[in-house]
Amino acid sequence: MSASQPLSSRRQFITRSATAAAAFGFPAIVSSRSPNAKLNLVFIGVGGRGAGNIKDLTGIPLYTPPRGNNAKKDAPKTDAGAQPPPPLEPRENVIALCDVNGENLDRAGAAFKGAKKFRDFRKLYDELSASEIDAVVISTTEHTHAYATLPALLMKKPVYCEKPLSHNVAEARLITEAAANAGVVTQMGTQIHGMPNYRRVVELIQSGAIGKVTEAHVCVSRAWGLQSKEDAEKNGDIVFVTERPKEAETPPPYLDWDLWIGPAPMRPYHSVYFPGPKWYRWWDFGNGTMSDLGSHWNDLPFWALKLDAPLSVEAFGPAPHPEIAPASMHAVYEYGPRGDMPACKVHWHQGASKPDVWKNDPYIGKWNSGVLFIGDKGMLLSDYGKHVLLPEADFKDFQRPKPFIADSPGHHAEFLAAIKNGTPTGSPFSYAGPLTEANHLGNVAHRAGGKIVWDAKAMRITNNESANRFLSRVPREGWKLG
C-alpha cells in the first residue's frame, strides 16, 4: 500500500476492525508465555533515544556521548563505549540491534554480545524470522519511523516507536490502520503521558473543574529552526543555517550516509544535518518543534479534551521556507463538538509566539512552557510536572475529584506488561496516530501559507489543492511502505 493513497478515517477502521480492542491499546491475543519469561526484543536505532529505550526496557545502560550544546564541553577524551560495560543481567533478551551509525552499533553490541547486528533494517527483517521476535523498538530519525515500523506490524509484532510516529500525515494514517489490523500491542514514545501530572489534569478537565472548555493554548518556548543568527544565539539553537549548503563534506567513517538518508531524496552529507537533533529542522528529515515537542505538549489537550481530527488549521508567522521549519510559529486548530464537550480552538505557540494571556498575566508569564485550558468556570495551567487551577483564590476550597485514571507503572513498563499480560498501553497507535496527524497538519498549514480545511475521512485538504502535496511523499528508489 502506498503512503500517498487515501486511507479510511480513524473512526471507520476502529468500528469495522475485528481487532478493535487492540486499537485501544489491548492486544488481541495475550501471549501464552509466562509473565516471568523474557521477551526477545529487536532494537532499530540504538544511539540517543535508542540507548535510553534499551536501558528502560532491559535495565542495561549504554554510554551515550553528549549532544547539542554540551557536545564539546562535556565530551570525554576516550570512548567509554569501547570498553565492555559491567556485566549485568538484562531483564529481557536482545536478539538484534540495528543502526546506520557504526559507533552506536558497537556500543550496543558490547553490551549484548549475542545479538545479531545490522546496519540496514530492511536486511534485518529479511533475515530474522517472525518466530524469533517478540517485539520491535524503533528509535531512528523520524523520516524512517514508518519504514521501520510497518514491517513489524505486518509480521503482527508489538512495536514501541519513538515520537513522532511518522514523517507525514499519510504515513501516520497508514501506521495507525496497520496497527489496528495487526491487533498487537503498540506504544509511541511520549513518556510524559505516563507521568501522574497529566492524569490528574485530564481528570480535572473531564470532571468539569473549570466548566466547559472552548479554548486552550499550548505554549512551547523552544525556538530552533529558521531564524536570524542573533536569534539563534539568543535562543540557544544548536546550529544556525538558513539555506541548504552548496558544498559537500565527507561523512564520518562510522556513518552510512546512504542508509541514513533512507527514503528521503539524496543530498550530500553536511554537518548541518548530523548528528541529531540538527536534522529535525529540515523538512526532508523532520518537522521542526511542532512534531517533536508537539508530541508531548499537544498530547495533554488531545487527551483531556478528547480530540480527534481538526476541522481546520490556520498558521501564522514567518513566510514558509521550502527546506527549513520555522523557529517560531502560531497555529490555530478548530475542533467540533465531541460528546458532551463543546467545539473548541486549540492554539499552538512556539518560540517567540506567545498568546496575550502569557504576555499580560504576570503569573502565567513566569511559566516557560505550558498548556492553558480556558473554561467558563476558570482556567487550568499545566506543564510536564505540575498544574494549578486559576484564579487560585476561586479554587482555594475546591475538592478534587477522586482519581479515576490509574497511575502508570512507567511508559516502558506499560509496553512490556501489555505484551505479557494483556493490559493497556497509554499511547497506542490508535491514539498516537491521530495526535501525530494533527501535529503534522499544523506544519502543513504553515507550509501552505494560511488556513487549511481538513476532510479527515478522505484525508484531503478541501480549500487548497496545492497544499495536499505536503501530506505525503514518494520515497527514494529502493524504499517502499508495504
Buried (B, 14 or more C-beta within 10 A) or exposed (E): EEBBEBBBBBEEBBEEBEBBBBBEBBBBEBBEEEEEEBBBBBBBBBBBBBBBBBBBBBEBBBBBBEBBEEEEEEEEEEEEBEEEBEEEEBBBBBBBBBBBBBBBBBBBBBBBEEBBBBBBBBEBBEEBEEEEBBBBBBBBBBBBBBBBBBBBBBBBBBBBBBBBBBBBBBBBBBBBBBBBBBBBBBBBBBBBBBBEBBBBBBBBBBEBBBEEBBBBBBBBBBBBBBBEEEBBEEBEBBBBBEEBBEEEEEBBEEBBBBBBBBBBEEBBBBEBBBBBBBBBBBBBBBBBBBBBBBBBBBBBBBBBBBBBBBEBBBBBBBEBBEBBBBBBBBBBBBBEEEEEBBEBBBBBBBBBBBBEBBEEBEEBEEBEBBBBBBBEEBBBBBBBEEBBBBEEEEBEEEEEEEEEBEEBEBBBBBBBBBBBEBBBBBBBBBBBBBBBBBBBBBBBBBBBEBBBBBBBBEBBBEEBEEBBEBBBBEBBEEBBBE
